[in-house]
Amino acid sequence: MPPTSTVDRPSNVSEALARGRLGIPSVIFFVLSAAAPLTVVAGVVTTGYGVVGVTGIPLAFLLVAAVLALFSVGYVAMSRRVENAGAFYAYISRGLGRPVGVGAAWVALIAYNALQVGLYGTIGVAAEPVLDRIFGGHPHWAVVALVAWALVGLLGLLRVDINGLVLAALLIAEIVVILVFDLGQIGNPADGQVSFATFSPDNLFVPGVGAVLVLAILGFVGFESAVVFSEESKDPKRTVPIATYLSVAIIAGLYALSSWTMTVAVGPENIVAEAGEQSVGLIFNLAAAHLGDTAVTIGQVLFLTSVLAAMISFHNTTARYTFALGRERVLPAVFGQTSARTGAPRAASVAQSVLGLVVILVYAVNGWDPVVQLFFWGGTTGGFGVLLLIATTSVAVIAYFARSVGDENLWRRAIAPGLATIALFVIIWLAVSNFANLLGVAPDSTLRWALPAVYPVAALLGIVWGLVLRSNRPDTYARIGLGAASAATTVTPTPPTSVEVTR
């Protein structure tokens, strides 16, 4: 019989997420909510047209979708062998080694927290037109952010399937209104002609194509999170692949359609000027002209809920990354505890909420711009971090299957991941080259290098910590990347009243 030890664990916590609560639709709702379709259509697309000045954005979304579909081939193949809420962290640990995996974990925590907390900077702006219509005025952005913060924090402590139901209701309404807006735009073409010019490669491969591809890939951030919920899925080996592929297809189709119909309504030759002048208001102004004020009001309400839904989704994703690291003792063990009643990673969720509260208060007290300096900079930087993780994971998939082929064919274990890796590193190079444009700062601004440099520094520190664990805490080191199985290797001495587990 293997040696046993005991773990001191309160009766109201466990080290396992709630199993079997999420089906394919629920996981897709989490993924698509993180992608925030209406926020991307109203904000990212108009920014791409108005600021970058490239009209081939519809084609860019389709090209990026093709790259991510290639990446997903190896990604979901590995998901059938590695089930872990840490996702990227676990895959990179298995493929490139535990120290590199810990470095990736540090990058993931920064990136997902930046994405989630950054959304608090725009929730006040999204709420302004809605509150103005209802009350004839609106409070300070921080007040709205704190209300959203409280709601997100509360939902983060509840059962994951309850969060899924909330996201389902918000997301379905959001997609419906986008499609209605699209129908209004395509039904009222400029000069009476429907043009497909924005799908022409000649309108994409021009100066500025790098910035457009990066903006396009930012619109897909969140598609990778299906794996994060694998431990809570009813059938992970089936749920994760289907949810991942469907999410990429739905996001690509919706974004390409919406960005194209926008050009149909104003004319491809006018879209840059109109988007530059009207910005986020362009899609709502078009809706007012084609569908009436009621449609605009509904759209503005759903724009608000789109941001809220993304907050909920990213909060759950971030909390599960933190939980995975706590369970494997890479972070303090308290973060690896879940509520026995709800199955939610409560300590990790509370920690994420505390960070959000601190950021809101610091920005409010100092009077910093919540949209540019929190939402835009945070979202862009967080999205870049996820891009780095996707590319590194693609390399890890190749390395993993080079050692353990299993029943995977050459396409799934090498060719598709290899093609995706090349394309992803090209996009990373373009992102770094265009980071000043993405942030909207001068080419010589310190932020142009400081923000992307956060990630290699974090990765290096994480690798060093992984090597420290290997030397000083071999039991912890052995747990890295094991997922739920890591809880069975706990070797902490405890009083006689504790729970016995197998080492």
Kinemage of the C-alpha trace (Angstrom):
@kinemage 1
@onewidth
@group {chain A} dominant
@subgroup {mainchain}
@vectorlist {calphas} color= white
{ca met a 1} P 0.000 0.000 0.000
{ca pro a 2} L 1.347 3.455 -0.844
{ca pro a 3} L 2.243 5.724 2.060
{ca thr a 4} L -0.432 8.098 3.224
{ca ser a 5} L -0.478 11.475 4.826
{ca thr a 6} L -3.112 13.868 5.995
{ca val a 7} L -4.333 17.232 4.900
{ca asp a 8} L -5.898 19.717 7.251
{ca arg a 9} L -8.958 20.810 5.347
{ca pro a 10} L -12.038 22.588 6.737
{ca ser a 11} L -15.281 20.719 6.180
{ca asn a 12} L -16.721 23.481 4.006
{ca val a 13} L -13.943 23.477 1.407
{ca ser a 14} L -12.452 21.009 -1.029
{ca glu a 15} L -9.711 20.965 -3.664
{ca ala a 16} L -11.934 20.023 -6.588
{ca leu a 17} L -14.174 22.056 -8.837
{ca ala a 18} L -17.786 20.937 -9.226
{ca arg a 19} L -17.977 18.161 -11.808
{ca gly a 20} L -20.563 17.672 -14.520
{ca arg a 21} L -22.326 21.035 -14.337
{ca leu a 22} L -21.486 22.444 -17.765
{ca gly a 23} L -22.615 21.121 -21.127
{ca ile a 24} L -21.492 22.304 -24.559
{ca pro a 25} L -23.904 25.305 -24.694
{ca ser a 26} L -22.838 26.559 -21.246
{ca val a 27} L -19.138 26.415 -22.119
{ca ile a 28} L -19.807 28.238 -25.397
{ca phe a 29} L -21.669 30.948 -23.473
{ca phe a 30} L -18.617 31.479 -21.241
{ca val a 31} L -16.318 31.608 -24.262
{ca leu a 32} L -18.444 33.960 -26.373
{ca ser a 33} L -19.167 36.221 -23.410
{ca ala a 34} L -15.435 36.696 -22.893
{ca ala a 35} L -15.177 37.618 -26.572
{ca ala a 36} L -17.858 40.306 -25.914
{ca pro a 37} L -19.348 40.419 -29.447
{ca leu a 38} L -21.186 43.737 -29.220
{ca thr a 39} L -18.240 45.414 -27.515
{ca val a 40} L -15.951 44.225 -30.324
{ca val a 41} L -18.353 45.187 -33.112
{ca ala a 42} L -19.083 48.630 -31.681
{ca gly a 43} L -15.585 49.361 -30.365
{ca val a 44} L -12.773 47.296 -31.868
{ca val a 45} L -14.129 47.313 -35.427
{ca thr a 46} L -14.779 51.047 -35.523
{ca thr a 47} L -11.352 51.664 -33.962
{ca gly a 48} L -9.756 49.571 -36.675
{ca tyr a 49} L -11.500 51.491 -39.429
{ca gly a 50} L -11.165 54.963 -37.917
{ca val a 51} L -7.715 54.850 -36.344
{ca val a 52} L -5.748 52.372 -38.463
{ca gly a 53} L -7.496 53.300 -41.710
{ca val a 54} L -7.474 49.805 -43.244
{ca thr a 55} L -10.744 48.660 -44.822
{ca gly a 56} L -9.963 44.930 -45.083
{ca ile a 57} L -11.075 44.168 -41.533
{ca pro a 58} L -13.755 41.588 -42.541
{ca leu a 59} L -11.082 39.558 -44.321
{ca ala a 60} L -8.725 39.980 -41.349
{ca phe a 61} L -11.242 38.293 -39.053
{ca leu a 62} L -11.505 35.332 -41.413
{ca leu a 63} L -7.708 34.979 -41.708
{ca val a 64} L -7.244 35.126 -37.930
{ca ala a 65} L -10.026 32.549 -37.510
{ca ala a 66} L -8.165 30.224 -39.888
{ca val a 67} L -4.968 30.568 -37.818
{ca leu a 68} L -6.817 29.910 -34.559
{ca ala a 69} L -8.611 26.936 -36.098
{ca leu a 70} L -5.207 25.478 -36.991
{ca phe a 71} L -4.022 26.121 -33.435
{ca ser a 72} L -7.141 24.457 -32.057
{ca val a 73} L -6.376 21.173 -33.838
{ca gly a 74} L -3.433 20.431 -31.545
{ca tyr a 75} L -4.962 22.297 -28.619
{ca val a 76} L -8.059 20.109 -28.411
{ca ala a 77} L -6.020 16.970 -29.156
{ca met a 78} L -3.979 17.722 -26.048
{ca ser a 79} L -7.132 18.531 -24.068
{ca arg a 80} L -8.140 14.879 -24.399
{ca arg a 81} L -5.021 13.952 -22.426
{ca val a 82} L -4.594 16.890 -20.035
{ca glu a 83} L -7.643 17.977 -18.042
{ca asn a 84} L -6.750 21.022 -15.964
{ca ala a 85} L -8.428 24.341 -15.138
{ca gly a 86} L -4.989 25.920 -15.625
{ca ala a 87} L -5.201 25.276 -19.401
{ca phe a 88} L -2.211 27.090 -20.963
{ca tyr a 89} L -0.159 26.688 -17.775
{ca ala a 90} L -0.798 22.940 -17.662
{ca tyr a 91} L -0.201 22.372 -21.374
{ca ile a 92} L 3.047 24.332 -21.407
{ca ser a 93} L 4.213 22.478 -18.277
{ca arg a 94} L 3.586 19.127 -19.965
{ca gly a 95} L 5.123 20.167 -23.274
{ca leu a 96} L 8.045 22.455 -22.399
{ca gly a 97} L 8.753 21.573 -18.769
{ca arg a 98} L 7.484 22.635 -15.370
{ca pro a 99} L 9.658 25.777 -14.952
{ca val a 100} L 8.454 27.146 -18.297
{ca gly a 101} L 4.911 26.243 -17.248
{ca val a 102} L 5.230 28.316 -14.078
{ca gly a 103} L 6.535 31.207 -16.172
{ca ala a 104} L 3.467 30.859 -18.397
{ca ala a 105} L 1.269 30.860 -15.299
{ca trp a 106} L 2.668 34.224 -14.251
{ca val a 107} L 1.974 35.577 -17.736
{ca ala a 108} L -1.575 34.177 -17.664
{ca leu a 109} L -2.381 35.750 -14.302
{ca ile a 110} L -1.230 39.181 -15.481
{ca ala a 111} L -2.973 38.920 -18.860
{ca tyr a 112} L -6.368 37.718 -17.635
{ca asn a 113} L -6.409 40.093 -14.677
{ca ala a 114} L -5.590 42.983 -17.028
{ca leu a 115} L -8.467 41.976 -19.310
{ca gln a 116} L -10.951 41.547 -16.466
{ca val a 117} L -10.016 44.597 -14.407
{ca gly a 118} L -9.660 46.734 -17.530
{ca leu a 119} L -13.354 46.266 -18.240
{ca tyr a 120} L -14.217 48.259 -15.109
{ca gly a 121} L -12.846 51.277 -16.951
{ca thr a 122} L -15.477 51.139 -19.686
{ca ile a 123} L -18.578 49.995 -17.804
{ca gly a 124} L -19.325 53.586 -16.769
{ca val a 125} L -19.133 54.818 -20.361
{ca ala a 126} L -21.323 51.941 -21.532
{ca ala a 127} L -23.885 52.802 -18.861
{ca glu a 128} L -24.022 56.548 -19.589
{ca pro a 129} L -26.597 56.582 -22.443
{ca val a 130} L -28.773 54.027 -20.649
{ca leu a 131} L -28.786 55.935 -17.350
{ca asp a 132} L -29.245 59.251 -19.151
{ca arg a 133} L -32.390 57.929 -20.852
{ca ile a 134} L -33.814 56.539 -17.619
{ca phe a 135} L -32.766 59.142 -15.060
{ca gly a 136} L -31.698 62.133 -17.144
{ca gly a 137} L -28.153 61.872 -15.841
{ca his a 138} L -25.505 59.447 -14.707
{ca pro a 139} L -23.205 59.026 -11.694
{ca his a 140} L -19.400 59.042 -11.687
{ca trp a 141} L -17.911 56.109 -13.628
{ca ala a 142} L -16.474 54.621 -10.434
{ca val a 143} L -19.941 54.309 -8.878
{ca val a 144} L -21.146 52.279 -11.849
{ca ala a 145} L -17.939 50.232 -11.772
{ca leu a 146} L -18.424 49.434 -8.081
{ca val a 147} L -21.984 48.224 -8.682
{ca ala a 148} L -20.737 45.980 -11.487
{ca trp a 149} L -17.847 44.851 -9.289
{ca ala a 150} L -20.231 43.781 -6.513
{ca leu a 151} L -22.432 41.827 -8.930
{ca val a 152} L -19.488 40.072 -10.591
{ca gly a 153} L -17.926 39.260 -7.222
{ca leu a 154} L -21.178 37.768 -5.942
{ca leu a 155} L -21.698 35.627 -9.028
{ca gly a 156} L -18.098 34.433 -8.775
{ca leu a 157} L -18.951 32.781 -5.445
{ca leu a 158} L -22.022 30.976 -6.791
{ca arg a 159} L -22.279 27.733 -8.732
{ca val a 160} L -20.655 27.898 -12.154
{ca asp a 161} L -23.841 26.770 -13.897
{ca ile a 162} L -25.696 29.766 -12.412
{ca asn a 163} L -23.074 32.016 -13.995
{ca gly a 164} L -23.641 30.104 -17.224
{ca leu a 165} L -27.383 30.793 -17.148
{ca val a 166} L -26.785 34.529 -16.621
{ca leu a 167} L -24.317 34.621 -19.504
{ca ala a 168} L -26.694 32.653 -21.727
{ca ala a 169} L -29.484 35.192 -21.303
{ca leu a 170} L -27.176 38.170 -21.875
{ca leu a 171} L -25.327 36.645 -24.819
{ca ile a 172} L -28.368 35.457 -26.769
{ca ala a 173} L -29.933 38.924 -26.570
{ca glu a 174} L -26.615 40.500 -27.562
{ca ile a 175} L -26.166 38.339 -30.661
{ca val a 176} L -29.776 38.874 -31.729
{ca val a 177} L -29.419 42.658 -31.627
{ca ile a 178} L -26.133 42.502 -33.584
{ca leu a 179} L -27.841 40.470 -36.299
{ca val a 180} L -30.796 42.893 -36.359
{ca phe a 181} L -28.364 45.803 -36.740
{ca asp a 182} L -26.616 43.897 -39.540
{ca leu a 183} L -29.903 43.355 -41.368
{ca gly a 184} L -30.689 47.055 -41.061
{ca gln a 185} L -27.302 47.962 -42.508
{ca ile a 186} L -27.322 45.511 -45.405
{ca gly a 187} L -30.920 46.441 -46.188
{ca asn a 188} L -29.912 50.084 -46.649
{ca pro a 189} L -26.728 50.050 -48.749
{ca ala a 190} L -24.984 53.285 -49.617
{ca asp a 191} L -25.882 54.421 -53.152
{ca gly a 192} L -28.203 51.429 -53.389
{ca gln a 193} L -25.358 48.961 -54.063
{ca val a 194} L -24.029 46.126 -51.896
{ca ser a 195} L -20.218 46.133 -52.141
{ca phe a 196} L -17.878 43.255 -51.221
{ca ala a 197} L -14.737 45.351 -51.649
{ca thr a 198} L -13.657 44.944 -48.019
{ca phe a 199} L -13.128 41.206 -48.575
{ca ser a 200} L -10.508 41.944 -51.226
{ca pro a 201} L -6.878 41.152 -50.215
{ca asp a 202} L -5.873 44.453 -51.821
{ca asn a 203} L -7.700 46.278 -49.024
{ca leu a 204} L -6.011 44.288 -46.240
{ca phe a 205} L -2.374 43.847 -47.254
{ca val a 206} L -1.491 47.527 -47.072
{ca pro a 207} L 0.508 49.605 -44.561
{ca gly a 208} L -1.174 49.036 -41.210
{ca val a 209} L -2.043 45.370 -41.842
{ca gly a 210} L -0.096 44.399 -38.709
{ca ala a 211} L -2.217 46.562 -36.428
{ca val a 212} L -5.410 45.270 -38.032
{ca leu a 213} L -4.422 41.613 -37.566
{ca val a 214} L -3.613 42.285 -33.923
{ca leu a 215} L -6.966 44.027 -33.393
{ca ala a 216} L -8.658 41.076 -35.068
{ca ile a 217} L -6.978 38.538 -32.830
{ca leu a 218} L -7.886 40.628 -29.776
{ca gly a 219} L -11.505 40.177 -30.821
{ca phe a 220} L -11.093 36.400 -30.410
{ca val a 221} L -9.546 36.531 -26.928
{ca gly a 222} L -11.604 34.194 -24.777
{ca phe a 223} L -12.041 31.442 -27.393
{ca glu a 224} L -9.294 29.472 -25.642
{ca ser a 225} L -11.122 29.368 -22.302
{ca ala a 226} L -13.207 26.277 -23.126
{ca val a 227} L -10.345 24.212 -21.679
{ca val a 228} L -10.415 26.228 -18.442
{ca phe a 229} L -13.861 24.761 -17.720
{ca ser a 230} L -12.910 21.190 -18.665
{ca glu a 231} L -12.977 19.944 -15.062
{ca glu a 232} L -16.542 21.203 -14.665
{ca ser a 233} L -17.799 19.873 -18.002
{ca lys a 234} L -20.110 16.890 -18.275
{ca asp a 235} L -17.944 15.191 -20.904
{ca pro a 236} L -14.639 17.091 -21.286
{ca lys a 237} L -13.297 14.954 -24.139
{ca arg a 238} L -16.363 15.866 -26.204
{ca thr a 239} L -17.342 19.251 -24.760
{ca val a 240} L -13.994 21.038 -25.091
{ca pro a 241} L -13.307 20.280 -28.791
{ca ile a 242} L -16.856 21.058 -29.928
{ca ala a 243} L -17.075 24.239 -27.851
{ca thr a 244} L -13.681 25.443 -29.083
{ca tyr a 245} L -14.358 24.910 -32.799
{ca leu a 246} L -17.912 26.263 -32.627
{ca ser a 247} L -16.734 29.342 -30.733
{ca val a 248} L -14.084 30.180 -33.343
{ca ala a 249} L -16.605 29.693 -36.158
{ca ile a 250} L -19.355 31.753 -34.481
{ca ile a 251} L -17.000 34.603 -33.545
{ca ala a 252} L -15.463 34.721 -37.032
{ca gly a 253} L -18.819 34.688 -38.813
{ca leu a 254} L -20.357 37.310 -36.562
{ca tyr a 255} L -17.403 39.707 -36.703
{ca ala a 256} L -16.801 39.354 -40.436
{ca leu a 257} L -20.502 39.859 -41.173
{ca ser a 258} L -20.904 42.872 -38.886
{ca ser a 259} L -17.718 44.624 -39.989
{ca trp a 260} L -18.745 44.105 -43.625
{ca thr a 261} L -22.370 45.297 -43.296
{ca met a 262} L -21.077 48.454 -41.632
{ca thr a 263} L -19.160 49.263 -44.823
{ca val a 264} L -22.197 48.420 -46.929
{ca ala a 265} L -24.298 50.978 -45.049
{ca val a 266} L -21.850 53.890 -45.351
{ca gly a 267} L -19.863 52.779 -48.406
{ca pro a 268} L -16.348 51.239 -48.386
{ca glu a 269} L -14.870 54.548 -49.495
{ca asn a 270} L -16.486 56.395 -46.569
{ca ile a 271} L -16.038 53.926 -43.699
{ca val a 272} L -12.655 55.254 -42.519
{ca ala a 273} L -13.875 58.851 -42.286
{ca glu a 274} L -17.218 57.934 -40.696
{ca ala a 275} L -15.675 55.590 -38.129
{ca gly a 276} L -12.996 58.139 -37.296
{ca glu a 277} L -15.635 60.810 -36.681
{ca gln a 278} L -18.320 58.777 -34.892
{ca ser a 279} L -16.218 56.043 -33.216
{ca val a 280} L -18.350 53.744 -31.006
{ca gly a 281} L -21.444 55.747 -31.888
{ca leu a 282} L -21.318 54.686 -35.560
{ca ile a 283} L -23.226 51.417 -35.170
{ca phe a 284} L -25.881 53.063 -32.989
{ca asn a 285} L -26.267 56.021 -35.338
{ca leu a 286} L -26.775 53.623 -38.235
{ca ala a 287} L -29.364 51.739 -36.186
{ca ala a 288} L -31.181 54.996 -35.428
{ca ala a 289} L -31.340 55.846 -39.118
{ca his a 290} L -32.466 52.406 -40.272
{ca leu a 291} L -34.364 50.909 -37.317
{ca gly a 292} L -35.496 53.784 -35.079
{ca asp a 293} L -34.776 54.998 -31.550
{ca thr a 294} L -36.171 51.893 -29.865
{ca ala a 295} L -33.570 49.733 -31.547
{ca val a 296} L -30.862 52.155 -30.435
{ca thr a 297} L -32.041 51.999 -26.828
{ca ile a 298} L -32.056 48.203 -26.868
{ca gly a 299} L -28.613 48.181 -28.454
{ca gln a 300} L -27.198 50.554 -25.835
{ca val a 301} L -28.617 48.421 -23.021
{ca leu a 302} L -27.078 45.306 -24.533
{ca phe a 303} L -23.771 47.095 -25.065
{ca leu a 304} L -23.785 47.626 -21.309
{ca thr a 305} L -24.653 43.989 -20.619
{ca ser a 306} L -21.997 42.888 -23.126
{ca val a 307} L -19.312 44.508 -20.989
{ca leu a 308} L -20.877 43.008 -17.855
{ca ala a 309} L -20.990 39.531 -19.401
{ca ala a 310} L -17.321 39.779 -20.372
{ca met a 311} L -16.504 40.762 -16.783
{ca ile a 312} L -18.303 37.687 -15.444
{ca ser a 313} L -16.598 35.369 -17.907
{ca phe a 314} L -13.081 36.729 -17.356
{ca his a 315} L -13.607 36.723 -13.585
{ca asn a 316} L -14.446 33.011 -13.702
{ca thr a 317} L -11.502 32.272 -16.005
{ca thr a 318} L -9.018 34.216 -13.855
{ca ala a 319} L -10.287 32.649 -10.642
{ca arg a 320} L -9.820 29.157 -12.087
{ca tyr a 321} L -6.265 29.886 -13.158
{ca thr a 322} L -5.494 31.087 -9.640
{ca phe a 323} L -7.260 28.042 -8.188
{ca ala a 324} L -5.209 25.662 -10.362
{ca leu a 325} L -1.965 27.248 -9.163
{ca gly a 326} L -3.079 27.154 -5.530
{ca arg a 327} L -4.146 23.517 -5.734
{ca glu a 328} L -0.710 22.588 -7.029
{ca arg a 329} L 0.925 24.826 -4.372
{ca val a 330} L 2.643 27.055 -6.914
{ca leu a 331} L 0.639 29.788 -5.185
{ca pro a 332} L -0.368 29.586 -1.499
{ca ala a 333} L -2.601 26.583 -0.825
{ca val a 334} L -5.542 28.752 0.244
{ca phe a 335} L -6.161 29.645 -3.415
{ca gly a 336} L -6.618 25.963 -4.189
{ca gln a 337} L -9.725 25.647 -2.045
{ca thr a 338} L -13.280 25.558 -3.340
{ca ser a 339} L -16.584 25.852 -1.558
{ca ala a 340} L -17.972 22.388 -0.841
{ca arg a 341} L -21.489 23.818 -1.271
{ca thr a 342} L -21.117 25.617 -4.620
{ca gly a 343} L -17.889 24.158 -6.026
{ca ala a 344} L -16.680 27.699 -6.769
{ca pro a 345} L -12.985 28.598 -6.237
{ca arg a 346} L -13.913 31.014 -3.489
{ca ala a 347} L -10.500 32.187 -2.267
{ca ala a 348} L -9.292 32.780 -5.822
{ca ser a 349} L -12.540 34.560 -6.678
{ca val a 350} L -12.299 36.829 -3.636
{ca ala a 351} L -8.665 37.640 -4.461
{ca gln a 352} L -9.663 38.672 -7.979
{ca ser a 353} L -12.454 40.843 -6.567
{ca val a 354} L -10.067 42.532 -4.117
{ca leu a 355} L -7.713 43.394 -6.973
{ca gly a 356} L -10.591 44.863 -8.973
{ca leu a 357} L -11.715 46.983 -6.016
{ca val a 358} L -8.217 48.352 -5.444
{ca val a 359} L -7.813 49.295 -9.108
{ca ile a 360} L -11.192 51.054 -9.274
{ca leu a 361} L -10.453 53.080 -6.137
{ca val a 362} L -6.902 54.000 -7.197
{ca tyr a 363} L -8.076 55.231 -10.602
{ca ala a 364} L -11.010 57.135 -9.093
{ca val a 365} L -8.923 58.840 -6.382
{ca asn a 366} L -6.190 59.875 -8.832
{ca gly a 367} L -8.614 60.996 -11.539
{ca trp a 368} L -7.000 58.808 -14.199
{ca asp a 369} L -8.785 58.255 -17.495
{ca pro a 370} L -10.732 54.981 -17.041
{ca val a 371} L -11.327 54.405 -20.751
{ca val a 372} L -7.859 55.041 -22.210
{ca gln a 373} L -5.602 54.295 -19.244
{ca leu a 374} L -7.567 51.360 -17.811
{ca phe a 375} L -9.829 49.770 -20.413
{ca phe a 376} L -7.868 50.409 -23.609
{ca trp a 377} L -4.341 49.957 -22.241
{ca gly a 378} L -5.382 47.086 -19.990
{ca gly a 379} L -7.343 45.298 -22.711
{ca thr a 380} L -4.633 45.700 -25.342
{ca thr a 381} L -1.886 44.560 -22.983
{ca gly a 382} L -3.951 41.664 -21.653
{ca gly a 383} L -4.836 40.535 -25.154
{ca phe a 384} L -1.169 40.617 -26.158
{ca gly a 385} L -0.356 38.410 -23.171
{ca val a 386} L -2.961 35.871 -24.283
{ca leu a 387} L -1.470 35.945 -27.791
{ca leu a 388} L 1.942 35.074 -26.294
{ca leu a 389} L 0.357 32.200 -24.359
{ca ile a 390} L -1.400 30.838 -27.450
{ca ala a 391} L 1.838 30.851 -29.453
{ca thr a 392} L 3.831 29.230 -26.630
{ca thr a 393} L 1.124 26.599 -26.154
{ca ser a 394} L 1.290 25.810 -29.860
{ca val a 395} L 4.999 25.055 -29.459
{ca ala a 396} L 4.247 23.009 -26.329
{ca val a 397} L 1.711 20.887 -28.214
{ca ile a 398} L 4.331 19.962 -30.809
{ca ala a 399} L 6.865 19.108 -28.086
{ca tyr a 400} L 4.320 17.065 -26.119
{ca phe a 401} L 3.289 14.906 -29.056
{ca ala a 402} L 6.917 14.480 -30.147
{ca arg a 403} L 7.355 12.479 -26.926
{ca ser a 404} L 3.891 10.921 -26.714
{ca val a 405} L 2.227 10.298 -30.087
{ca gly a 406} L -0.657 8.150 -28.832
{ca asp a 407} L -3.354 7.719 -31.468
{ca glu a 408} L -3.006 11.215 -32.926
{ca asn a 409} L -2.163 11.478 -36.629
{ca leu a 410} L 0.596 13.647 -38.094
{ca trp a 411} L -1.829 16.466 -38.953
{ca arg a 412} L -3.067 16.885 -35.377
{ca arg a 413} L 0.237 16.433 -33.580
{ca ala a 414} L 2.625 18.350 -35.870
{ca ile a 415} L 1.469 19.840 -39.165
{ca ala a 416} L -1.483 21.959 -37.943
{ca pro a 417} L 0.293 23.123 -34.747
{ca gly a 418} L 3.430 23.869 -36.789
{ca leu a 419} L 1.585 26.050 -39.292
{ca ala a 420} L -0.251 27.791 -36.452
{ca thr a 421} L 3.007 28.449 -34.606
{ca ile a 422} L 4.584 30.147 -37.617
{ca ala a 423} L 1.518 32.319 -38.204
{ca leu a 424} L 1.181 33.228 -34.516
{ca phe a 425} L 4.802 34.330 -34.180
{ca val a 426} L 4.421 36.480 -37.296
{ca ile a 427} L 1.420 38.149 -35.639
{ca ile a 428} L 3.440 38.630 -32.424
{ca trp a 429} L 6.195 40.339 -34.414
{ca leu a 430} L 3.605 42.573 -36.060
{ca ala a 431} L 2.058 43.311 -32.656
{ca val a 432} L 5.360 44.424 -31.148
{ca ser a 433} L 6.141 46.515 -34.228
{ca asn a 434} L 2.747 48.230 -34.036
{ca phe a 435} L 2.334 48.483 -30.247
{ca ala a 436} L 2.530 52.274 -30.232
{ca asn a 437} L -0.349 52.407 -32.731
{ca leu a 438} L -2.330 49.887 -30.692
{ca leu a 439} L -1.945 51.996 -27.530
{ca gly a 440} L -2.455 55.279 -29.333
{ca val a 441} L 0.835 56.713 -28.007
{ca ala a 442} L 3.860 58.300 -29.682
{ca pro a 443} L 6.469 55.918 -31.163
{ca asp a 444} L 9.016 57.093 -28.590
{ca ser a 445} L 6.665 56.637 -25.606
{ca thr a 446} L 8.019 54.505 -22.756
{ca leu a 447} L 4.720 52.594 -22.689
{ca arg a 448} L 5.366 51.386 -26.216
{ca trp a 449} L 8.003 48.979 -24.799
{ca ala a 450} L 7.215 48.927 -21.072
{ca leu a 451} L 3.799 47.278 -21.318
{ca pro a 452} L 4.742 44.362 -23.605
{ca ala a 453} L 8.016 43.946 -21.661
{ca val a 454} L 6.006 43.052 -18.554
{ca tyr a 455} L 5.472 39.553 -19.941
{ca pro a 456} L 9.052 38.380 -20.586
{ca val a 457} L 9.999 39.730 -17.163
{ca ala a 458} L 7.088 37.875 -15.530
{ca ala a 459} L 7.909 34.703 -17.468
{ca leu a 460} L 11.555 34.851 -16.374
{ca leu a 461} L 10.575 35.337 -12.726
{ca gly a 462} L 8.147 32.434 -13.001
{ca ile a 463} L 10.820 30.177 -14.490
{ca val a 464} L 13.163 31.095 -11.628
{ca trp a 465} L 10.405 30.278 -9.123
{ca gly a 466} L 9.844 26.948 -10.844
{ca leu a 467} L 13.560 26.130 -10.485
{ca val a 468} L 13.428 27.144 -6.810
{ca leu a 469} L 10.510 24.747 -6.296
{ca arg a 470} L 12.468 21.972 -8.010
{ca ser a 471} L 15.400 22.458 -5.634
{ca asn a 472} L 13.640 23.271 -2.357
{ca arg a 473} L 10.126 21.807 -2.638
{ca pro a 474} L 10.320 18.704 -4.832
{ca asp a 475} L 6.885 17.478 -3.699
{ca thr a 476} L 5.306 20.717 -4.922
{ca tyr a 477} L 7.366 20.619 -8.114
{ca ala a 478} L 6.125 17.112 -8.874
{ca arg a 479} L 2.520 18.336 -8.689
{ca ile a 480} L 2.873 21.028 -11.346
{ca gly a 481} L 0.517 20.426 -14.260
{ca leu a 482} L -1.245 17.422 -12.691
{ca gly a 483} L -4.601 19.144 -12.227
{ca ala a 484} L -7.118 17.422 -9.949
{ca ala a 485} L -4.670 14.557 -9.394
{ca ser a 486} L -2.295 16.960 -7.627
{ca ala a 487} L -4.532 17.024 -4.544
{ca ala a 488} L -3.656 13.363 -3.920
{ca thr a 489} L 0.026 14.153 -3.449
{ca thr a 490} L -0.321 16.487 -0.447
{ca val a 491} L 2.154 15.616 2.307
{ca thr a 492} L 1.600 18.214 4.995
{ca pro a 493} L 1.526 16.802 8.552
{ca thr a 494} L -1.758 17.471 10.343
{ca pro a 495} L -3.600 16.727 13.582
{ca pro a 496} L -5.482 13.413 14.007
{ca thr a 497} L -8.840 15.027 13.183
{ca ser a 498} L -7.872 15.773 9.583
{ca val a 499} L -8.855 14.028 6.359
{ca glu a 500} L -6.617 11.187 5.115
{ca val a 501} L -5.461 11.187 1.526
{ca thr a 502} L -3.098 9.051 -0.526
{ca arg a 503} L 0.298 10.443 -1.464
